[in-house]
Amino acid sequence: MADRKTKVVVPNIPDGNGDVIPTGVIMPDGRCLPVEKLLGVTKGSNRKIGVAGKRYHVMLCHGLGEYRKHYLWRDGDEWYVWEVTEDEPA
């Protein structure tokens, strides 16, 4: 298994306090995963993926009735999601 960060497009709306609320995640392969619920926002950094800024804990919809918790990292105007992928066999 290899871990990697993936830069994603995150449609969002302003919350009126100078922050944003993510409404979905558009993955590099074109899939759009809607944010079903915002579970929390914290300031911090993740040295593992090289991101400092805000961490959004969200519930994403992966399909009909399939929901998973994820962290979205926001560094300035860029958004990242931590993704675990399987390496191709050698």
N, CA, C and O atoms as a GROMACS GRO file, in nm:
protein
  360
    1MET      N    1   0.084  -0.118   0.000
    1MET     CA    2   0.000   0.000   0.000
    1MET      C    3   0.089   0.124   0.000
    1MET      O    4   0.192   0.128   0.067
    2ALA      N    5   0.047   0.224  -0.075
    2ALA     CA    6   0.116   0.352  -0.075
    2ALA      C    7   0.018   0.460  -0.036
    2ALA      O    8  -0.097   0.461  -0.082
    3ASP      N    9   0.062   0.550   0.048
    3ASP     CA   10  -0.022   0.662   0.088
    3ASP      C   11   0.021   0.784   0.008
    3ASP      O   12   0.140   0.803  -0.019
    4ARG      N   13  -0.075   0.865  -0.028
    4ARG     CA   14  -0.041   0.986  -0.102
    4ARG      C   15  -0.151   1.089  -0.083
    4ARG      O   16  -0.267   1.056  -0.058
    5LYS      N   17  -0.110   1.215  -0.096
    5LYS     CA   18  -0.211   1.320  -0.094
    5LYS      C   19  -0.259   1.341  -0.236
    5LYS      O   20  -0.184   1.323  -0.332
    6THR      N   21  -0.383   1.379  -0.249
    6THR     CA   22  -0.441   1.405  -0.379
    6THR      C   23  -0.501   1.544  -0.377
    6THR      O   24  -0.585   1.575  -0.292
    7LYS      N   25  -0.459   1.628  -0.470
    7LYS     CA   26  -0.516   1.761  -0.482
    7LYS      C   27  -0.653   1.747  -0.546
    7LYS      O   28  -0.668   1.679  -0.648
    8VAL      N   29  -0.754   1.810  -0.487
    8VAL     CA   30  -0.890   1.796  -0.536
    8VAL      C   31  -0.955   1.933  -0.550
    8VAL      O   32  -0.909   2.030  -0.490
    9VAL      N   33  -1.060   1.940  -0.628
    9VAL     CA   34  -1.142   2.060  -0.640
    9VAL      C   35  -1.254   2.047  -0.538
    9VAL      O   36  -1.322   1.945  -0.531
   10VAL      N   37  -1.274   2.151  -0.458
   10VAL     CA   38  -1.377   2.148  -0.354
   10VAL      C   39  -1.471   2.266  -0.373
   10VAL      O   40  -1.438   2.378  -0.336
   11PRO      N   41  -1.590   2.241  -0.432
   11PRO     CA   42  -1.689   2.348  -0.439
   11PRO      C   43  -1.727   2.385  -0.296
   11PRO      O   44  -1.742   2.298  -0.210
   12ASN      N   45  -1.744   2.515  -0.271
   12ASN     CA   46  -1.776   2.557  -0.135
   12ASN      C   47  -1.860   2.682  -0.137
   12ASN      O   48  -1.875   2.748  -0.241
   13ILE      N   49  -1.915   2.715  -0.022
   13ILE     CA   50  -1.993   2.838  -0.006
   13ILE      C   51  -1.935   2.914   0.113
   13ILE      O   52  -1.891   2.853   0.210
   14PRO      N   53  -1.934   3.051   0.107
   14PRO     CA   54  -1.886   3.128   0.222
   14PRO      C   55  -1.985   3.118   0.336
   14PRO      O   56  -2.106   3.112   0.315
   15ASP      N   57  -1.933   3.116   0.460
   15ASP     CA   58  -2.022   3.104   0.575
   15ASP      C   59  -2.055   3.238   0.640
   15ASP      O   60  -2.127   3.241   0.740
   16GLY      N   61  -2.005   3.349   0.586
   16GLY     CA   62  -2.033   3.481   0.640
   16GLY      C   63  -1.932   3.526   0.745
   16GLY      O   64  -1.933   3.643   0.784
   17ASN      N   65  -1.846   3.436   0.790
   17ASN     CA   66  -1.744   3.469   0.889
   17ASN      C   67  -1.603   3.467   0.829
   17ASN      O   68  -1.504   3.461   0.902
   18GLY      N   69  -1.594   3.472   0.697
   18GLY     CA   70  -1.464   3.468   0.632
   18GLY      C   71  -1.411   3.329   0.609
   18GLY      O   72  -1.296   3.313   0.566
   19ASP      N   73  -1.491   3.228   0.635
   19ASP     CA   74  -1.449   3.091   0.611
   19ASP      C   75  -1.541   3.032   0.505
   19ASP      O   76  -1.631   3.100   0.455
   20VAL      N   77  -1.518   2.907   0.470
   20VAL     CA   78  -1.600   2.841   0.370
   20VAL      C   79  -1.653   2.710   0.425
   20VAL      O   80  -1.597   2.653   0.520
   21ILE      N   81  -1.759   2.662   0.364
   21ILE     CA   82  -1.816   2.533   0.398
   21ILE      C   83  -1.807   2.447   0.272
   21ILE      O   84  -1.869   2.480   0.171
   22PRO      N   85  -1.731   2.336   0.276
   22PRO     CA   86  -1.720   2.250   0.158
   22PRO      C   87  -1.854   2.183   0.128
   22PRO      O   88  -1.922   2.136   0.219
   23THR      N   89  -1.890   2.178  -0.001
   23THR     CA   90  -2.017   2.115  -0.040
   23THR      C   91  -1.996   1.986  -0.117
   23THR      O   92  -2.090   1.910  -0.137
   24GLY      N   93  -1.873   1.961  -0.160
   24GLY     CA   94  -1.844   1.839  -0.235
   24GLY      C   95  -1.696   1.828  -0.262
   24GLY      O   96  -1.619   1.920  -0.233
   25VAL      N   97  -1.656   1.716  -0.317
   25VAL     CA   98  -1.517   1.692  -0.356
   25VAL      C   99  -1.519   1.635  -0.496
   25VAL      O  100  -1.584   1.534  -0.522
   26ILE      N  101  -1.448   1.700  -0.587
   26ILE     CA  102  -1.437   1.650  -0.724
   26ILE      C  103  -1.299   1.586  -0.737
   26ILE      O  104  -1.197   1.654  -0.736
   27MET      N  105  -1.298   1.454  -0.749
   27MET     CA  106  -1.174   1.378  -0.755
   27MET      C  107  -1.111   1.390  -0.894
   27MET      O  108  -1.179   1.423  -0.991
   28PRO      N  109  -0.979   1.364  -0.903
   28PRO     CA  110  -0.911   1.374  -1.033
   28PRO      C  111  -0.971   1.285  -1.141
   28PRO      O  112  -0.959   1.318  -1.260
   29ASP      N  113  -1.035   1.174  -1.104
   29ASP     CA  114  -1.096   1.087  -1.205
   29ASP      C  115  -1.235   1.133  -1.246
   29ASP      O  116  -1.302   1.066  -1.325
   30GLY      N  117  -1.280   1.249  -1.193
   30GLY     CA  118  -1.409   1.306  -1.232
   30GLY      C  119  -1.525   1.276  -1.139
   30GLY      O  120  -1.631   1.337  -1.150
   31ARG      N  121  -1.506   1.181  -1.047
   31ARG     CA  122  -1.614   1.151  -0.953
   31ARG      C  123  -1.641   1.272  -0.864
   31ARG      O  124  -1.548   1.339  -0.819
   32CYS      N  125  -1.768   1.299  -0.839
   32CYS     CA  126  -1.806   1.405  -0.748
   32CYS      C  127  -1.867   1.340  -0.624
   32CYS      O  128  -1.968   1.270  -0.632
   33LEU      N  129  -1.806   1.364  -0.509
   33LEU     CA  130  -1.852   1.308  -0.383
   33LEU      C  131  -1.912   1.421  -0.300
   33LEU      O  132  -1.838   1.506  -0.250
   34PRO      N  133  -2.044   1.424  -0.283
   34PRO     CA  134  -2.105   1.532  -0.205
   34PRO      C  135  -2.074   1.520  -0.056
   34PRO      O  136  -2.065   1.410  -0.001
   35VAL      N  137  -2.057   1.636   0.007
   35VAL     CA  138  -2.040   1.640   0.152
   35VAL      C  139  -2.179   1.630   0.213
   35VAL      O  140  -2.263   1.717   0.193
   36GLU      N  141  -2.202   1.523   0.288
   36GLU     CA  142  -2.331   1.504   0.353
   36GLU      C  143  -2.338   1.580   0.485
   36GLU      O  144  -2.445   1.627   0.524
   37LYS      N  145  -2.223   1.591   0.553
   37LYS     CA  146  -2.223   1.658   0.682
   37LYS      C  147  -2.083   1.709   0.713
   37LYS      O  148  -1.984   1.638   0.692
   38LEU      N  149  -2.074   1.832   0.763
   38LEU     CA  150  -1.949   1.888   0.813
   38LEU      C  151  -1.941   1.852   0.961
   38LEU      O  152  -2.023   1.897   1.040
   39LEU      N  153  -1.841   1.772   0.998
   39LEU     CA  154  -1.830   1.723   1.135
   39LEU      C  155  -1.743   1.813   1.224
   39LEU      O  156  -1.754   1.808   1.346
   40GLY      N  157  -1.658   1.894   1.163
   40GLY     CA  158  -1.574   1.984   1.241
   40GLY      C  159  -1.465   2.049   1.158
   40GLY      O  160  -1.430   2.000   1.051
   41VAL      N  161  -1.412   2.160   1.209
   41VAL     CA  162  -1.303   2.232   1.144
   41VAL      C  163  -1.200   2.265   1.252
   41VAL      O  164  -1.234   2.317   1.358
   42THR      N  165  -1.073   2.236   1.224
   42THR     CA  166  -0.966   2.269   1.317
   42THR      C  167  -0.849   2.329   1.241
   42THR      O  168  -0.831   2.303   1.122
   43LYS      N  169  -0.770   2.410   1.310
   43LYS     CA  170  -0.647   2.462   1.252
   43LYS      C  171  -0.538   2.362   1.282
   43LYS      O  172  -0.540   2.295   1.385
   44GLY      N  173  -0.443   2.352   1.193
   44GLY     CA  174  -0.334   2.260   1.219
   44GLY      C  175  -0.254   2.232   1.094
   44GLY      O  176  -0.273   2.293   0.990
   45SER      N  177  -0.164   2.137   1.108
   45SER     CA  178  -0.082   2.098   0.994
   45SER      C  179  -0.068   1.947   0.994
   45SER      O  180  -0.086   1.880   1.096
   46ASN      N  181  -0.036   1.896   0.878
   46ASN     CA  182  -0.009   1.755   0.863
   46ASN      C  183   0.125   1.744   0.791
   46ASN      O  184   0.131   1.755   0.668
   47ARG      N  185   0.230   1.723   0.867
   47ARG     CA  186   0.363   1.714   0.806
   47ARG      C  187   0.375   1.595   0.714
   47ARG      O  188   0.457   1.596   0.621
   48LYS      N  189   0.295   1.492   0.738
   48LYS     CA  190   0.300   1.371   0.656
   48LYS      C  191   0.270   1.403   0.509
   48LYS      O  192   0.330   1.346   0.419
   49ILE      N  193   0.176   1.493   0.487
   49ILE     CA  194   0.140   1.528   0.349
   49ILE      C  195   0.183   1.669   0.312
   49ILE      O  196   0.157   1.714   0.200
   50GLY      N  197   0.250   1.741   0.405
   50GLY     CA  198   0.304   1.872   0.374
   50GLY      C  199   0.200   1.980   0.360
   50GLY      O  200   0.213   2.067   0.273
   51VAL      N  201   0.098   1.978   0.444
   51VAL     CA  202  -0.009   2.077   0.437
   51VAL      C  203  -0.023   2.144   0.572
   51VAL      O  204  -0.029   2.078   0.676
   52ALA      N  205  -0.030   2.278   0.571
   52ALA     CA  206  -0.058   2.355   0.692
   52ALA      C  207  -0.178   2.444   0.662
   52ALA      O  208  -0.184   2.505   0.556
   53GLY      N  209  -0.270   2.452   0.752
   53GLY     CA  210  -0.389   2.533   0.729
   53GLY      C  211  -0.504   2.483   0.812
   53GLY      O  212  -0.492   2.470   0.934
   54LYS      N  213  -0.615   2.455   0.747
   54LYS     CA  214  -0.734   2.407   0.817
   54LYS      C  215  -0.766   2.264   0.775
   54LYS      O  216  -0.746   2.224   0.660
   55ARG      N  217  -0.818   2.190   0.872
   55ARG     CA  218  -0.859   2.052   0.846
   55ARG      C  219  -1.010   2.046   0.865
   55ARG      O  220  -1.062   2.082   0.970
   56TYR      N  221  -1.079   1.998   0.762
   56TYR     CA  222  -1.224   1.984   0.766
   56TYR      C  223  -1.257   1.836   0.778
   56TYR      O  224  -1.218   1.757   0.692
   57HIS      N  225  -1.327   1.799   0.882
   57HIS     CA  226  -1.369   1.660   0.902
   57HIS      C  227  -1.510   1.650   0.844
   57HIS      O  228  -1.603   1.713   0.894
   58VAL      N  229  -1.526   1.570   0.740
   58VAL     CA  230  -1.654   1.564   0.668
   58VAL      C  231  -1.700   1.421   0.650
   58VAL      O  232  -1.621   1.326   0.658
   59MET      N  233  -1.828   1.406   0.624
   59MET     CA  234  -1.888   1.279   0.586
   59MET      C  235  -1.919   1.290   0.436
   59MET      O  236  -2.000   1.374   0.396
   60LEU      N  237  -1.854   1.206   0.355
   60LEU     CA  238  -1.874   1.208   0.210
   60LEU      C  239  -1.961   1.090   0.168
   60LEU      O  240  -1.954   0.982   0.226
   61CYS      N  241  -2.042   1.114   0.066
   61CYS     CA  242  -2.124   1.009   0.009
   61CYS      C  243  -2.046   0.944  -0.106
   61CYS      O  244  -2.011   1.011  -0.203
   62HIS      N  245  -2.018   0.814  -0.094
   62HIS     CA  246  -1.944   0.740  -0.196
   62HIS      C  247  -2.036   0.661  -0.289
   62HIS      O  248  -1.989   0.595  -0.381
   63GLY      N  249  -2.162   0.668  -0.266
   63GLY     CA  250  -2.258   0.594  -0.348
   63GLY      C  251  -2.387   0.580  -0.270
   63GLY      O  252  -2.400   0.630  -0.158
   64LEU      N  253  -2.480   0.513  -0.329
   64LEU     CA  254  -2.611   0.497  -0.268
   64LEU      C  255  -2.600   0.434  -0.129
   64LEU      O  256  -2.570   0.315  -0.117
   65GLY      N  257  -2.623   0.512  -0.026
   65GLY     CA  258  -2.620   0.463   0.111
   65GLY      C  259  -2.482   0.434   0.167
   65GLY      O  260  -2.472   0.378   0.276
   66GLU      N  261  -2.376   0.472   0.097
   66GLU     CA  262  -2.240   0.446   0.144
   66GLU      C  263  -2.174   0.578   0.182
   66GLU      O  264  -2.144   0.661   0.096
   67TYR      N  265  -2.151   0.597   0.311
   67TYR     CA  266  -2.093   0.720   0.362
   67TYR      C  267  -1.964   0.688   0.436
   67TYR      O  268  -1.954   0.588   0.507
   68ARG      N  269  -1.864   0.775   0.418
   68ARG     CA  270  -1.736   0.756   0.485
   68ARG      C  271  -1.687   0.890   0.538
   68ARG      O  272  -1.709   0.995   0.478
   69LYS      N  273  -1.618   0.884   0.653
   69LYS     CA  274  -1.558   1.004   0.709
   69LYS      C  275  -1.422   1.028   0.644
   69LYS      O  276  -1.346   0.934   0.621
   70HIS      N  277  -1.395   1.154   0.614
   70HIS     CA  278  -1.268   1.194   0.552
   70HIS      C  279  -1.222   1.325   0.613
   70HIS      O  280  -1.301   1.401   0.669
   71TYR      N  281  -1.092   1.351   0.599
   71TYR     CA  282  -1.037   1.483   0.630
   71TYR      C  283  -1.004   1.552   0.500
   71TYR      O  284  -0.940   1.494   0.413
   72LEU      N  285  -1.049   1.676   0.487
   72LEU     CA  286  -1.010   1.763   0.377
   72LEU      C  287  -0.914   1.865   0.436
   72LEU      O  288  -0.942   1.925   0.539
   73TRP      N  289  -0.802   1.886   0.370
   73TRP     CA  290  -0.704   1.984   0.414
   73TRP      C  291  -0.710   2.103   0.321
   73TRP      O  292  -0.710   2.088   0.199
   74ARG      N  293  -0.716   2.222   0.379
   74ARG     CA  294  -0.718   2.346   0.301
   74ARG      C  295  -0.594   2.427   0.335
   74ARG      O  296  -0.573   2.464   0.451
   75ASP      N  297  -0.514   2.454   0.233
   75ASP     CA  298  -0.392   2.534   0.249
   75ASP      C  299  -0.404   2.650   0.152
   75ASP      O  300  -0.376   2.635   0.033
   76GLY      N  301  -0.446   2.765   0.202
   76GLY     CA  302  -0.474   2.879   0.114
   76GLY      C  303  -0.596   2.847   0.031
   76GLY      O  304  -0.703   2.818   0.086
   77ASP      N  305  -0.582   2.852  -0.101
   77ASP     CA  306  -0.693   2.821  -0.190
   77ASP      C  307  -0.686   2.678  -0.244
   77ASP      O  308  -0.768   2.639  -0.326
   78GLU      N  309  -0.589   2.600  -0.197
   78GLU     CA  310  -0.574   2.462  -0.244
   78GLU      C  311  -0.631   2.365  -0.142
   78GLU      O  312  -0.620   2.386  -0.022
   79TRP      N  313  -0.693   2.259  -0.193
   79TRP     CA  314  -0.756   2.157  -0.111
   79TRP      C  315  -0.692   2.023  -0.140
   79TRP      O  316  -0.656   1.993  -0.254
   80TYR      N  317  -0.678   1.941  -0.034
   80TYR     CA  318  -0.621   1.807  -0.048
   80TYR      C  319  -0.706   1.708   0.030
   80TYR      O  320  -0.771   1.743   0.128
   81VAL      N  321  -0.705   1.586  -0.016
   81VAL     CA  322  -0.765   1.477   0.059
   81VAL      C  323  -0.657   1.370   0.071
   81VAL      O  324  -0.580   1.349  -0.022
   82TRP      N  325  -0.652   1.303   0.185
   82TRP     CA  326  -0.555   1.197   0.207
   82TRP      C  327  -0.613   1.070   0.147
   82TRP      O  328  -0.723   1.029   0.185
   83GLU      N  329  -0.542   1.008   0.056
   83GLU     CA  330  -0.592   0.894  -0.016
   83GLU      C  331  -0.498   0.776   0.001
   83GLU      O  332  -0.377   0.791  -0.008
   84VAL      N  333  -0.553   0.660   0.024
   84VAL     CA  334  -0.474   0.537   0.033
   84VAL      C  335  -0.503   0.457  -0.092
   84VAL      O  336  -0.619   0.425  -0.121
   85THR      N  337  -0.399   0.424  -0.166
   85THR     CA  338  -0.416   0.348  -0.290
   85THR      C  339  -0.326   0.227  -0.287
   85THR      O  340  -0.225   0.225  -0.216
   86GLU      N  341  -0.362   0.128  -0.362
   86GLU     CA  342  -0.277   0.009  -0.373
   86GLU      C  343  -0.182   0.026  -0.490
   86GLU      O  344  -0.222   0.066  -0.600
   87ASP      N  345  -0.056  -0.005  -0.464
   87ASP     CA  346   0.044  -0.001  -0.571
   87ASP      C  347   0.018  -0.115  -0.668
   87ASP      O  348  -0.036  -0.220  -0.632
   88GLU      N  349   0.058  -0.093  -0.791
   88GLU     CA  350   0.050  -0.200  -0.891
   88GLU      C  351   0.152  -0.308  -0.854
   88GLU      O  352   0.261  -0.276  -0.807
   89PRO      N  353   0.118  -0.434  -0.874
   89PRO     CA  354   0.216  -0.540  -0.844
   89PRO      C  355   0.339  -0.527  -0.932
   89PRO      O  356   0.329  -0.490  -1.049
   90ALA      N  357   0.454  -0.557  -0.875
   90ALA     CA  358   0.580  -0.545  -0.950
   90ALA      C  359   0.597  -0.662  -1.044
   90ALA      O  360   0.698  -0.669  -1.116
   0.00000   0.00000   0.00000
